[in-house]
Amino acid sequence: MKALRPVVLVGITLVAGVLSWAGSQLWNSVDSLPGVPTAAPIVLAAVAVVLIATAVSLRSRLKAQRERVPGAKGVDPLSAARAVVLGQASALVAALVTGIYGGIGVFLLTMGNAPPARSNQALTALFAVLAGLAVMAAGLWIQHICRLPDDPDAETAVHASSERR
């Protein structure tokens, strides 16, 4: 499994943000710009909390396993792989959602003579962006925790076989 790079998340967020901002301008030109759901930051924050709890649990169990603590509960490799996939998928979706709410939020903030309801939606979009960033960070943290250590014996074997040729 390839590691998810932060630059990919930044790229997705920026592209989604620009498209969302442009779409918001278009939608607003026909007076039908949808509102920002109040539940968006709450749901993203809940996902971030679940991912952080998973990361903390995996980290402590892996540390106990590495230190050979008697009675330590090990980590099943398949469970670790599932956690990484969950973290990566959550980070990718959060990057998209963060870009969307970021673009809408920027549009709402730059609107001239915006009604108070739109200002509240801009604040909700800001909280959604912050919660989305927390999901991305937690997903990358899980990926970092579950990373396999480099095998120095494998590198030595590759170098030895290439030198024989």
MARDO-923542 format. One record per atom (N, C-alpha, C): residue in one letter; chain; x, y, z. Coordinates in nm, 2 decimals. Atoms other than C-alpha are relative to their C-alpha. Last residue first. Layout:
+------+------+--------+--------+--------+
| code | unit |     px |     py |     pz |
+------+------+--------+--------+--------+
|    A |    A |      X |      Y |      Z |
...
+------+------+--------+--------+--------+
//
This chain:
+------+------+--------+--------+--------+
| code | unit |     px |     py |     pz |
+------+------+--------+--------+--------+
|    R |    A |   0.03 |   0.00 |   0.15 |
|    R |    A |   2.62 |  -0.88 |  -1.17 |
|    R |    A |   0.12 |   0.05 |  -0.07 |
|    R |    A |  -0.04 |   0.13 |   0.06 |
|    R |    A |   2.74 |  -0.97 |  -0.82 |
|    R |    A |  -0.01 |   0.00 |  -0.15 |
|    E |    A |  -0.15 |  -0.01 |   0.01 |
|    E |    A |   2.72 |  -0.60 |  -0.70 |
|    E |    A |   0.05 |  -0.13 |  -0.07 |
|    S |    A |  -0.04 |  -0.09 |   0.11 |
|    S |    A |   2.35 |  -0.59 |  -0.78 |
|    S |    A |   0.15 |   0.00 |  -0.02 |
|    S |    A |   0.03 |   0.06 |   0.12 |
|    S |    A |   2.29 |  -0.90 |  -0.56 |
|    S |    A |   0.03 |   0.09 |  -0.12 |
|    A |    A |  -0.09 |   0.11 |   0.02 |
|    A |    A |   2.48 |  -0.75 |  -0.27 |
|    A |    A |  -0.03 |  -0.07 |  -0.13 |
|    H |    A |  -0.13 |  -0.05 |   0.03 |
|    H |    A |   2.29 |  -0.42 |  -0.29 |
|    H |    A |   0.10 |  -0.11 |  -0.03 |
|    V |    A |   0.02 |  -0.06 |   0.14 |
|    V |    A |   1.95 |  -0.59 |  -0.30 |
|    V |    A |   0.14 |   0.05 |  -0.04 |
|    A |    A |   0.01 |   0.11 |   0.09 |
|    A |    A |   2.05 |  -0.82 |   0.00 |
|    A |    A |  -0.01 |   0.06 |  -0.14 |
|    T |    A |  -0.13 |   0.06 |   0.01 |
|    T |    A |   2.17 |  -0.52 |   0.20 |
|    T |    A |   0.00 |  -0.11 |  -0.10 |
|    E |    A |  -0.09 |  -0.09 |   0.07 |
|    E |    A |   1.85 |  -0.33 |   0.14 |
|    E |    A |   0.14 |  -0.06 |  -0.03 |
|    A |    A |   0.05 |   0.00 |   0.14 |
|    A |    A |   1.64 |  -0.63 |   0.25 |
|    A |    A |   0.09 |   0.09 |  -0.09 |
|    D |    A |  -0.05 |   0.12 |   0.06 |
|    D |    A |   1.86 |  -0.67 |   0.57 |
|    D |    A |  -0.05 |  -0.01 |  -0.15 |
|    P |    A |  -0.14 |  -0.02 |   0.05 |
|    P |    A |   1.80 |  -0.30 |   0.66 |
|    P |    A |   0.05 |  -0.13 |  -0.07 |
|    D |    A |  -0.07 |   0.12 |  -0.03 |
|    D |    A |   1.42 |  -0.36 |   0.68 |
|    D |    A |   0.14 |   0.02 |  -0.06 |
|    D |    A |  -0.08 |   0.04 |   0.11 |
|    D |    A |   1.25 |  -0.02 |   0.71 |
|    D |    A |   0.08 |  -0.12 |   0.04 |
|    P |    A |  -0.14 |  -0.05 |   0.00 |
|    P |    A |   0.99 |  -0.01 |   0.98 |
|    P |    A |   0.08 |  -0.05 |  -0.12 |
|    L |    A |  -0.09 |   0.11 |  -0.03 |
|    L |    A |   0.63 |  -0.07 |   0.87 |
|    L |    A |   0.14 |   0.06 |   0.01 |
|    R |    A |  -0.11 |   0.01 |   0.10 |
|    R |    A |   0.41 |   0.24 |   0.89 |
|    R |    A |   0.09 |  -0.12 |   0.04 |
|    C |    A |   0.00 |   0.13 |   0.06 |
|    C |    A |   0.11 |   0.19 |   1.11 |
|    C |    A |   0.10 |  -0.03 |  -0.10 |
|    I |    A |  -0.01 |   0.10 |  -0.11 |
|    I |    A |   0.17 |   0.50 |   1.32 |
|    I |    A |   0.02 |  -0.14 |  -0.05 |
|    H |    A |  -0.13 |  -0.01 |  -0.06 |
|    H |    A |   0.24 |   0.72 |   1.02 |
|    H |    A |   0.02 |  -0.11 |   0.11 |
|    Q |    A |  -0.09 |   0.05 |   0.10 |
|    Q |    A |  -0.08 |   0.61 |   0.84 |
|    Q |    A |   0.14 |   0.00 |   0.05 |
|    I |    A |   0.02 |   0.15 |   0.00 |
|    I |    A |  -0.28 |   0.67 |   1.16 |
|    I |    A |   0.10 |  -0.07 |  -0.10 |
|    W |    A |  -0.06 |   0.05 |  -0.13 |
|    W |    A |  -0.12 |   1.02 |   1.18 |
|    W |    A |  -0.02 |  -0.15 |   0.01 |
|    L |    A |  -0.14 |   0.01 |   0.03 |
|    L |    A |  -0.21 |   1.09 |   0.81 |
|    L |    A |   0.07 |  -0.05 |   0.12 |
|    G |    A |  -0.03 |   0.11 |   0.10 |
|    G |    A |  -0.57 |   1.01 |   0.88 |
|    G |    A |   0.14 |  -0.02 |  -0.03 |
|    A |    A |   0.02 |   0.13 |  -0.07 |
|    A |    A |  -0.57 |   1.22 |   1.20 |
|    A |    A |   0.02 |  -0.12 |  -0.09 |
|    A |    A |  -0.12 |   0.02 |  -0.08 |
|    A |    A |  -0.42 |   1.52 |   1.01 |
|    A |    A |  -0.01 |  -0.14 |   0.07 |
|    M |    A |  -0.12 |   0.03 |   0.08 |
|    M |    A |  -0.68 |   1.49 |   0.74 |
|    M |    A |   0.12 |  -0.03 |   0.08 |
|    V |    A |   0.02 |   0.14 |   0.05 |
|    V |    A |  -0.97 |   1.46 |   0.99 |
|    V |    A |   0.12 |  -0.04 |  -0.09 |
|    A |    A |  -0.02 |   0.10 |  -0.11 |
|    A |    A |  -0.84 |   1.76 |   1.18 |
|    A |    A |  -0.01 |  -0.14 |  -0.05 |
|    L |    A |  -0.14 |   0.01 |  -0.02 |
|    L |    A |  -0.82 |   1.96 |   0.86 |
|    L |    A |   0.04 |  -0.09 |   0.11 |
|    G |    A |  -0.06 |   0.08 |   0.11 |
|    G |    A |  -1.18 |   1.87 |   0.79 |
|    G |    A |   0.15 |  -0.01 |   0.01 |
|    A |    A |   0.03 |   0.14 |  -0.03 |
|    A |    A |  -1.28 |   2.00 |   1.14 |
|    A |    A |   0.06 |  -0.09 |  -0.11 |
|    L |    A |  -0.09 |   0.04 |  -0.11 |
|    L |    A |  -1.11 |   2.33 |   1.07 |
|    L |    A |  -0.02 |  -0.15 |   0.03 |
|    V |    A |  -0.14 |   0.00 |   0.05 |
|    V |    A |  -1.28 |   2.36 |   0.73 |
|    V |    A |   0.10 |  -0.05 |   0.11 |
|    A |    A |  -0.01 |   0.12 |   0.08 |
|    A |    A |  -1.62 |   2.27 |   0.88 |
|    A |    A |   0.14 |  -0.02 |  -0.06 |
|    F |    A |  -0.01 |   0.11 |  -0.10 |
|    F |    A |  -1.57 |   2.54 |   1.15 |
|    F |    A |   0.01 |  -0.14 |  -0.08 |
|    L |    A |  -0.14 |   0.00 |  -0.06 |
|    L |    A |  -1.49 |   2.79 |   0.87 |
|    L |    A |   0.02 |  -0.11 |   0.10 |
|    A |    A |  -0.10 |   0.05 |   0.10 |
|    A |    A |  -1.80 |   2.68 |   0.68 |
|    A |    A |   0.14 |   0.00 |   0.05 |
|    T |    A |   0.01 |   0.15 |   0.00 |
|    T |    A |  -2.01 |   2.73 |   0.99 |
|    T |    A |   0.09 |  -0.06 |  -0.10 |
|    L |    A |  -0.06 |   0.05 |  -0.12 |
|    L |    A |  -1.87 |   3.08 |   1.02 |
|    L |    A |  -0.01 |  -0.15 |   0.01 |
|    A |    A |  -0.15 |  -0.01 |   0.02 |
|    A |    A |  -1.95 |   3.15 |   0.66 |
|    A |    A |   0.07 |  -0.05 |   0.12 |
|    Q |    A |  -0.04 |   0.11 |   0.08 |
|    Q |    A |  -2.30 |   3.02 |   0.72 |
|    Q |    A |   0.15 |   0.00 |  -0.03 |
|    N |    A |   0.00 |   0.11 |  -0.09 |
|    N |    A |  -2.34 |   3.27 |   1.01 |
|    N |    A |   0.04 |  -0.13 |  -0.08 |
|    S |    A |  -0.11 |  -0.01 |  -0.09 |
|    S |    A |  -2.24 |   3.55 |   0.78 |
|    S |    A |   0.01 |  -0.12 |   0.09 |
|    R |    A |  -0.12 |   0.04 |   0.08 |
|    R |    A |  -2.49 |   3.43 |   0.52 |
|    R |    A |   0.13 |   0.01 |   0.08 |
|    A |    A |   0.01 |   0.14 |   0.02 |
|    A |    A |  -2.77 |   3.45 |   0.78 |
|    A |    A |   0.12 |  -0.06 |  -0.08 |
|    P |    A |  -0.06 |   0.07 |  -0.11 |
|    P |    A |  -2.66 |   3.80 |   0.87 |
|    P |    A |   0.00 |  -0.15 |  -0.01 |
|    P |    A |   0.09 |   0.00 |  -0.12 |
|    P |    A |  -2.74 |   3.92 |   0.52 |
|    P |    A |   0.07 |  -0.08 |   0.11 |
|    A |    A |   0.06 |   0.14 |  -0.03 |
|    A |    A |  -2.44 |   3.98 |   0.29 |
|    A |    A |  -0.09 |   0.01 |   0.12 |
|    N |    A |   0.13 |  -0.01 |  -0.06 |
|    N |    A |  -2.39 |   4.34 |   0.18 |
|    N |    A |  -0.07 |  -0.13 |   0.02 |
|    G |    A |   0.03 |  -0.14 |  -0.05 |
|    G |    A |  -2.09 |   4.26 |  -0.04 |
|    G |    A |  -0.14 |   0.00 |   0.05 |
|    M |    A |   0.13 |  -0.05 |   0.05 |
|    M |    A |  -2.00 |   3.89 |  -0.07 |
|    M |    A |  -0.02 |   0.14 |   0.06 |
|    T |    A |  -0.03 |  -0.11 |   0.09 |
|    T |    A |  -1.63 |   3.83 |   0.01 |
|    T |    A |  -0.13 |   0.06 |  -0.07 |
|    L |    A |  -0.07 |  -0.11 |  -0.06 |
|    L |    A |  -1.70 |   3.63 |   0.32 |
|    L |    A |   0.02 |   0.12 |  -0.09 |
|    L |    A |   0.09 |  -0.07 |  -0.09 |
|    L |    A |  -1.97 |   3.42 |   0.15 |
|    L |    A |   0.07 |   0.12 |   0.07 |
|    F |    A |   0.10 |  -0.08 |   0.08 |
|    F |    A |  -1.74 |   3.34 |  -0.14 |
|    F |    A |  -0.09 |   0.08 |   0.09 |
|    V |    A |  -0.07 |  -0.12 |   0.06 |
|    V |    A |  -1.45 |   3.25 |   0.09 |
|    V |    A |  -0.10 |   0.08 |  -0.08 |
|    G |    A |  -0.03 |  -0.09 |  -0.10 |
|    G |    A |  -1.68 |   3.02 |   0.29 |
|    G |    A |   0.06 |   0.13 |  -0.05 |
|    I |    A |   0.13 |  -0.06 |  -0.03 |
|    I |    A |  -1.82 |   2.85 |  -0.02 |
|    I |    A |   0.03 |   0.11 |   0.11 |
|    G |    A |   0.04 |  -0.08 |   0.12 |
|    G |    A |  -1.46 |   2.78 |  -0.14 |
|    G |    A |  -0.13 |   0.07 |   0.03 |
|    G |    A |  -0.09 |  -0.12 |   0.00 |
|    G |    A |  -1.36 |   2.66 |   0.21 |
|    G |    A |  -0.03 |   0.09 |  -0.12 |
|    Y |    A |   0.05 |  -0.10 |  -0.10 |
|    Y |    A |  -1.67 |   2.44 |   0.23 |
|    Y |    A |   0.09 |   0.12 |   0.01 |
|    I |    A |   0.14 |  -0.05 |   0.04 |
|    I |    A |  -1.59 |   2.27 |  -0.10 |
|    I |    A |  -0.04 |   0.10 |   0.10 |
|    G |    A |  -0.01 |  -0.09 |   0.12 |
|    G |    A |  -1.21 |   2.25 |  -0.03 |
|    G |    A |  -0.14 |   0.05 |  -0.03 |
|    T |    A |  -0.06 |  -0.12 |  -0.05 |
|    T |    A |  -1.27 |   2.10 |   0.32 |
|    T |    A |   0.01 |   0.10 |  -0.12 |
|    V |    A |   0.11 |  -0.08 |  -0.08 |
|    V |    A |  -1.52 |   1.85 |   0.17 |
|    V |    A |   0.06 |   0.13 |   0.05 |
|    L |    A |   0.10 |  -0.05 |   0.09 |
|    L |    A |  -1.26 |   1.73 |  -0.09 |
|    L |    A |  -0.10 |   0.09 |   0.07 |
|    A |    A |  -0.06 |  -0.10 |   0.09 |
|    A |    A |  -0.98 |   1.71 |   0.16 |
|    A |    A |  -0.10 |   0.06 |  -0.10 |
|    A |    A |  -0.01 |  -0.13 |  -0.07 |
|    A |    A |  -1.21 |   1.54 |   0.41 |
|    A |    A |   0.07 |   0.11 |  -0.08 |
|    V |    A |   0.13 |  -0.06 |   0.00 |
|    V |    A |  -1.29 |   1.27 |   0.15 |
|    V |    A |   0.00 |   0.14 |   0.07 |
|    L |    A |   0.03 |  -0.04 |   0.14 |
|    L |    A |  -0.92 |   1.21 |   0.09 |
|    L |    A |  -0.14 |   0.06 |   0.00 |
|    A |    A |  -0.08 |  -0.12 |   0.03 |
|    A |    A |  -0.84 |   1.21 |   0.47 |
|    A |    A |  -0.03 |   0.05 |  -0.14 |
|    S |    A |   0.05 |  -0.11 |  -0.07 |
|    S |    A |  -1.12 |   0.97 |   0.54 |
|    S |    A |   0.07 |   0.13 |  -0.03 |
|    A |    A |   0.13 |  -0.03 |   0.07 |
|    A |    A |  -1.01 |   0.73 |   0.27 |
|    A |    A |  -0.06 |   0.12 |   0.07 |
|    Q |    A |  -0.03 |  -0.06 |   0.13 |
|    Q |    A |  -0.65 |   0.74 |   0.40 |
|    Q |    A |  -0.13 |   0.04 |  -0.07 |
|    G |    A |  -0.06 |  -0.13 |  -0.02 |
|    G |    A |  -0.75 |   0.69 |   0.77 |
|    G |    A |   0.02 |   0.07 |  -0.14 |
|    L |    A |   0.10 |  -0.09 |  -0.06 |
|    L |    A |  -0.99 |   0.41 |   0.69 |
|    L |    A |   0.06 |   0.14 |   0.01 |
|    V |    A |   0.10 |  -0.03 |   0.11 |
|    V |    A |  -0.73 |   0.24 |   0.47 |
|    V |    A |  -0.11 |   0.10 |   0.04 |
|    V |    A |  -0.07 |  -0.09 |   0.09 |
|    V |    A |  -0.47 |   0.28 |   0.75 |
|    V |    A |  -0.09 |   0.03 |  -0.12 |
|    A |    A |  -0.01 |  -0.13 |  -0.06 |
|    A |    A |  -0.71 |   0.13 |   1.00 |
|    A |    A |   0.06 |   0.10 |  -0.09 |
|    R |    A |   0.14 |  -0.06 |   0.01 |
|    R |    A |  -0.79 |  -0.16 |   0.77 |
|    R |    A |   0.00 |   0.14 |   0.06 |
|    A |    A |   0.02 |  -0.04 |   0.14 |
|    A |    A |  -0.42 |  -0.23 |   0.74 |
|    A |    A |  -0.13 |   0.07 |  -0.02 |
|    A |    A |  -0.08 |  -0.12 |   0.03 |
|    A |    A |  -0.37 |  -0.22 |   1.11 |
|    A |    A |  -0.02 |   0.05 |  -0.14 |
|    S |    A |   0.06 |  -0.11 |  -0.06 |
|    S |    A |  -0.66 |  -0.46 |   1.15 |
|    S |    A |   0.07 |   0.13 |  -0.02 |
|    L |    A |   0.12 |  -0.04 |   0.09 |
|    L |    A |  -0.51 |  -0.69 |   0.89 |
|    L |    A |  -0.08 |   0.11 |   0.07 |
|    P |    A |  -0.04 |  -0.08 |   0.11 |
|    P |    A |  -0.18 |  -0.68 |   1.08 |
|    P |    A |  -0.11 |   0.04 |  -0.09 |
|    D |    A |   0.01 |   0.08 |   0.12 |
|    D |    A |  -0.34 |  -0.78 |   1.40 |
|    D |    A |   0.04 |   0.08 |  -0.12 |
|    V |    A |   0.09 |  -0.06 |   0.10 |
|    V |    A |  -0.21 |  -0.56 |   1.68 |
|    V |    A |   0.00 |  -0.10 |  -0.12 |
|    G |    A |  -0.07 |  -0.04 |   0.13 |
|    G |    A |  -0.07 |  -0.72 |   1.99 |
|    G |    A |  -0.10 |   0.06 |  -0.10 |
|    K |    A |   0.08 |   0.04 |   0.11 |
|    K |    A |  -0.23 |  -0.72 |   2.33 |
|    K |    A |   0.06 |   0.05 |  -0.13 |
|    A |    A |   0.04 |  -0.10 |   0.10 |
|    A |    A |   0.04 |  -0.68 |   2.59 |
|    A |    A |  -0.08 |  -0.06 |  -0.11 |
|    G |    A |   0.15 |  -0.01 |   0.00 |
|    G |    A |   0.04 |  -0.95 |   2.86 |
|    G |    A |  -0.05 |   0.11 |  -0.10 |
|    P |    A |   0.07 |   0.12 |  -0.02 |
|    P |    A |   0.41 |  -0.90 |   2.93 |
|    P |    A |  -0.15 |   0.02 |   0.00 |
|    V |    A |   0.07 |  -0.01 |  -0.13 |
|    V |    A |   0.54 |  -0.58 |   2.77 |
|    V |    A |  -0.08 |  -0.13 |   0.02 |
|    R |    A |   0.02 |   0.14 |  -0.06 |
|    R |    A |   0.76 |  -0.68 |   2.48 |
|    R |    A |  -0.05 |   0.01 |   0.14 |
|    E |    A |  -0.08 |   0.01 |  -0.12 |
|    E |    A |   0.88 |  -0.32 |   2.41 |
|    E |    A |  -0.02 |  -0.13 |   0.07 |
|    R |    A |  -0.15 |  -0.02 |   0.03 |
|    R |    A |   0.77 |  -0.34 |   2.05 |
|    R |    A |   0.08 |  -0.02 |   0.13 |
|    Q |    A |  -0.05 |   0.12 |   0.07 |
|    Q |    A |   0.43 |  -0.49 |   2.15 |
|    Q |    A |   0.15 |   0.01 |  -0.03 |
|    A |    A |  -0.01 |   0.11 |  -0.09 |
|    A |    A |   0.37 |  -0.23 |   2.41 |
|    A |    A |   0.05 |  -0.12 |  -0.06 |
|    K |    A |  -0.11 |  -0.03 |  -0.09 |
|    K |    A |   0.45 |   0.04 |   2.16 |
|    K |    A |   0.02 |  -0.11 |   0.10 |
|    L |    A |  -0.12 |   0.03 |   0.07 |
|    L |    A |   0.22 |  -0.12 |   1.90 |
|    L |    A |   0.13 |   0.03 |   0.09 |
|    R |    A |  -0.02 |   0.15 |   0.02 |
|    R |    A |  -0.06 |  -0.13 |   2.15 |
|    R |    A |   0.12 |  -0.03 |  -0.07 |
|    S |    A |  -0.03 |   0.05 |  -0.13 |
|    S |    A |  -0.01 |   0.24 |   2.26 |
|    S |    A |   0.02 |  -0.16 |  -0.01 |
|    R |    A |  -0.14 |  -0.04 |  -0.04 |
|    R |    A |   0.01 |   0.36 |   1.90 |
|    R |    A |   0.04 |  -0.07 |   0.13 |
|    L |    A |  -0.10 |   0.07 |   0.07 |
|    L |    A |  -0.29 |   0.16 |   1.79 |
|    L |    A |   0.14 |   0.03 |   0.04 |
|    S |    A |   0.01 |   0.14 |  -0.04 |
|    S |    A |  -0.51 |   0.29 |   2.07 |
|    S |    A |   0.11 |  -0.08 |  -0.08 |
|    V |    A |  -0.05 |   0.01 |  -0.14 |
|    V |    A |  -0.40 |   0.65 |   2.01 |
|    V |    A |   0.01 |  -0.14 |   0.05 |
|    A |    A |  -0.14 |  -0.02 |   0.01 |
|    A |    A |  -0.46 |   0.62 |   1.63 |
|    A |    A |   0.07 |  -0.01 |   0.14 |
|    T |    A |  -0.06 |   0.12 |   0.06 |
|    T |    A |  -0.80 |   0.47 |   1.68 |
|    T |    A |   0.15 |   0.01 |   0.00 |
|    A |    A |   0.01 |   0.10 |  -0.09 |
|    A |    A |  -0.90 |   0.75 |   1.92 |
|    A |    A |   0.06 |  -0.13 |  -0.05 |
|    I |    A |  -0.10 |  -0.03 |  -0.10 |
|    I |    A |  -0.77 |   1.01 |   1.68 |
|    I |    A |   0.00 |  -0.11 |   0.11 |
|    L |    A |  -0.13 |   0.03 |   0.05 |
|    L |    A |  -0.97 |   0.85 |   1.40 |
|    L |    A |   0.11 |   0.03 |   0.10 |
|    V |    A |  -0.01 |   0.15 |   0.02 |
|    V |    A |  -1.29 |   0.84 |   1.60 |
|    V |    A |   0.14 |  -0.03 |  -0.05 |
|    V |    A |  -0.01 |   0.06 |  -0.14 |
|    V |    A |  -1.24 |   1.21 |   1.72 |
|    V |    A |   0.02 |  -0.16 |  -0.01 |
|    A |    A |  -0.14 |  -0.03 |  -0.05 |
|    A |    A |  -1.17 |   1.32 |   1.36 |
|    A |    A |   0.02 |  -0.06 |   0.13 |
|    V |    A |  -0.09 |   0.09 |   0.07 |
|    V |    A |  -1.49 |   1.15 |   1.24 |
|    V |    A |   0.14 |   0.02 |   0.05 |
|    A |    A |   0.03 |   0.13 |  -0.06 |
|    A |    A |  -1.69 |   1.33 |   1.52 |
|    A |    A |   0.09 |  -0.11 |  -0.08 |
|    A |    A |  -0.07 |   0.01 |  -0.13 |
|    A |    A |  -1.53 |   1.66 |   1.42 |
|    A |    A |  -0.02 |  -0.14 |   0.06 |
|    L |    A |  -0.15 |   0.01 |   0.03 |
|    L |    A |  -1.63 |   1.60 |   1.05 |
|    L |    A |   0.07 |  -0.01 |   0.13 |
|    V |    A |  -0.03 |   0.14 |   0.06 |
|    V |    A |  -1.99 |   1.52 |   1.16 |
|    V |    A |   0.15 |  -0.01 |  -0.02 |
|    I |    A |   0.02 |   0.10 |  -0.10 |
|    I |    A |  -2.01 |   1.83 |   1.38 |
|    I |    A |   0.03 |  -0.14 |  -0.04 |
|    P |    A |  -0.12 |   0.00 |  -0.09 |
|    P |    A |  -1.85 |   2.06 |   1.12 |
|    P |    A |  -0.02 |  -0.10 |   0.11 |
|    A |    A |  -0.13 |   0.03 |   0.07 |
|    A |    A |  -2.11 |   1.95 |   0.86 |
|    A |    A |   0.12 |   0.00 |   0.10 |
|    A |    A |  -0.05 |   0.13 |  -0.05 |
|    A |    A |  -2.42 |   1.94 |   1.10 |
|    A |    A |   0.14 |  -0.03 |  -0.06 |
|    T |    A |  -0.05 |  -0.02 |  -0.14 |
|    T |    A |  -2.50 |   2.31 |   1.05 |
|    T |    A |   0.07 |  -0.12 |   0.05 |
|    P |    A |   0.07 |   0.07 |  -0.10 |
|    P |    A |  -2.54 |   2.26 |   0.67 |
|    P |    A |   0.07 |   0.01 |   0.14 |
|    V |    A |  -0.10 |   0.09 |  -0.06 |
|    V |    A |  -2.40 |   2.54 |   0.46 |
|    V |    A |  -0.07 |  -0.08 |   0.11 |
|    G |    A |  -0.07 |  -0.03 |  -0.13 |
|    G |    A |  -2.68 |   2.70 |   0.27 |
|    G |    A |   0.10 |  -0.10 |   0.04 |
|    P |    A |   0.05 |   0.08 |  -0.12 |
|    P |    A |  -2.77 |   2.65 |  -0.09 |
|    P |    A |   0.08 |   0.04 |   0.12 |
|    L |    A |  -0.11 |   0.05 |  -0.07 |
|    L |    A |  -2.71 |   2.94 |  -0.34 |
|    L |    A |  -0.04 |  -0.08 |   0.12 |
|    S |    A |   0.04 |   0.13 |  -0.06 |
|    S |    A |  -3.03 |   2.98 |  -0.53 |
|    S |    A |   0.12 |  -0.07 |   0.07 |
|    D |    A |   0.06 |  -0.01 |  -0.14 |
|    D |    A |  -3.03 |   3.35 |  -0.63 |
|    D |    A |  -0.04 |  -0.14 |   0.05 |
|    V |    A |   0.14 |   0.04 |   0.02 |
|    V |    A |  -2.95 |   3.28 |  -1.00 |
|    V |    A |  -0.08 |   0.00 |   0.13 |
|    S |    A |   0.05 |  -0.09 |   0.11 |
|    S |    A |  -2.62 |   3.47 |  -0.98 |
|    S |    A |  -0.14 |  -0.03 |  -0.03 |
|    N |    A |   0.05 |  -0.13 |  -0.06 |
|    N |    A |  -2.56 |   3.30 |  -0.64 |
|    N |    A |  -0.06 |   0.09 |  -0.11 |
|    W |    A |   0.13 |   0.03 |  -0.07 |
|    W |    A |  -2.53 |   2.96 |  -0.81 |
|    W |    A |  -0.06 |   0.13 |   0.05 |
|    L |    A |   0.10 |   0.04 |   0.10 |
|    L |    A |  -2.26 |   3.09 |  -1.05 |
|    L |    A |  -0.14 |  -0.02 |   0.06 |
|    Q |    A |   0.03 |  -0.12 |   0.08 |
|    Q |    A |  -2.07 |   3.26 |  -0.78 |
|    Q |    A |  -0.10 |  -0.02 |  -0.10 |
|    S |    A |   0.08 |  -0.09 |  -0.09 |
|    S |    A |  -2.09 |   2.95 |  -0.56 |
|    S |    A |  -0.04 |   0.13 |  -0.07 |
|    G |    A |   0.14 |   0.05 |   0.00 |
|    G |    A |  -1.98 |   2.73 |  -0.85 |
|    G |    A |  -0.09 |   0.09 |   0.09 |
|    A |    A |   0.05 |  -0.04 |   0.13 |
|    A |    A |  -1.66 |   2.95 |  -0.89 |
|    A |    A |  -0.15 |  -0.05 |  -0.01 |
|    W |    A |   0.01 |  -0.14 |   0.00 |
|    W |    A |  -1.59 |   2.92 |  -0.51 |
|    W |    A |  -0.06 |   0.05 |  -0.14 |
|    S |    A |   0.11 |  -0.04 |  -0.09 |
|    S |    A |  -1.66 |   2.55 |  -0.52 |
|    S |    A |  -0.02 |   0.15 |   0.00 |
|    L |    A |   0.12 |   0.03 |   0.07 |
|    L |    A |  -1.43 |   2.50 |  -0.82 |
|    L |    A |  -0.12 |   0.03 |   0.08 |
|    V |    A |   0.01 |  -0.09 |   0.12 |
|    V |    A |  -1.15 |   2.69 |  -0.65 |
|    V |    A |  -0.13 |  -0.03 |  -0.07 |
|    G |    A |   0.03 |  -0.14 |  -0.05 |
|    G |    A |  -1.20 |   2.51 |  -0.32 |
|    G |    A |  -0.02 |   0.10 |  -0.11 |
|    A |    A |   0.14 |   0.00 |  -0.05 |
|    A |    A |  -1.21 |   2.17 |  -0.48 |
|    A |    A |  -0.05 |   0.13 |   0.04 |
|    V |    A |   0.09 |   0.01 |   0.13 |
|    V |    A |  -0.89 |   2.24 |  -0.67 |
|    V |    A |  -0.15 |   0.00 |   0.04 |
|    L |    A |  -0.01 |  -0.12 |   0.08 |
|    L |    A |  -0.72 |   2.37 |  -0.35 |
|    L |    A |  -0.09 |  -0.01 |  -0.12 |
|    T |    A |   0.07 |  -0.11 |  -0.07 |
|    T |    A |  -0.84 |   2.08 |  -0.13 |
|    T |    A |   0.00 |   0.13 |  -0.08 |
|    I |    A |   0.14 |   0.02 |   0.01 |
|    I |    A |  -0.74 |   1.82 |  -0.38 |
|    I |    A |  -0.08 |   0.11 |   0.07 |
|    G |    A |   0.05 |  -0.02 |   0.14 |
|    G |    A |  -0.40 |   1.97 |  -0.42 |
|    G |    A |  -0.15 |  -0.02 |  -0.01 |
|    V |    A |   0.00 |  -0.14 |   0.02 |
|    V |    A |  -0.35 |   2.00 |  -0.04 |
|    V |    A |  -0.05 |   0.03 |  -0.14 |
|    L |    A |   0.12 |  -0.06 |  -0.07 |
|    L |    A |  -0.45 |   1.64 |   0.01 |
|    L |    A |  -0.01 |   0.15 |  -0.03 |
|    V |    A |   0.12 |   0.05 |   0.07 |
|    V |    A |  -0.21 |   1.52 |  -0.26 |
|    V |    A |  -0.12 |   0.06 |   0.06 |
|    V |    A |   0.01 |  -0.08 |   0.12 |
|    V |    A |   0.07 |   1.73 |  -0.11 |
|    V |    A |  -0.12 |  -0.03 |  -0.08 |
|    P |    A |   0.07 |  -0.12 |  -0.03 |
|    P |    A |   0.01 |   1.55 |   0.22 |
|    P |    A |  -0.02 |   0.10 |  -0.12 |
|    R |    A |  -0.08 |  -0.11 |  -0.02 |
|    R |    A |   0.12 |   1.22 |   0.07 |
|    R |    A |  -0.08 |   0.13 |   0.03 |
|    L |    A |   0.07 |  -0.12 |   0.05 |
|    L |    A |  -0.08 |   0.91 |   0.11 |
|    L |    A |   0.08 |   0.12 |   0.04 |
|    A |    A |   0.03 |  -0.11 |  -0.10 |
|    A |    A |   0.15 |   0.62 |   0.16 |
|    A |    A |  -0.07 |   0.11 |  -0.07 |
|    K |    A |  -0.08 |  -0.12 |   0.01 |
|    K |    A |   0.14 |   0.34 |  -0.10 |
|    K |    A |  -0.05 |   0.10 |   0.11 |
|    M |    A |   0.08 |  -0.12 |   0.00 |
|    M |    A |   0.00 |   0.00 |   0.00 |
|    M |    A |   0.09 |   0.12 |   0.00 |
+------+------+--------+--------+--------+
//
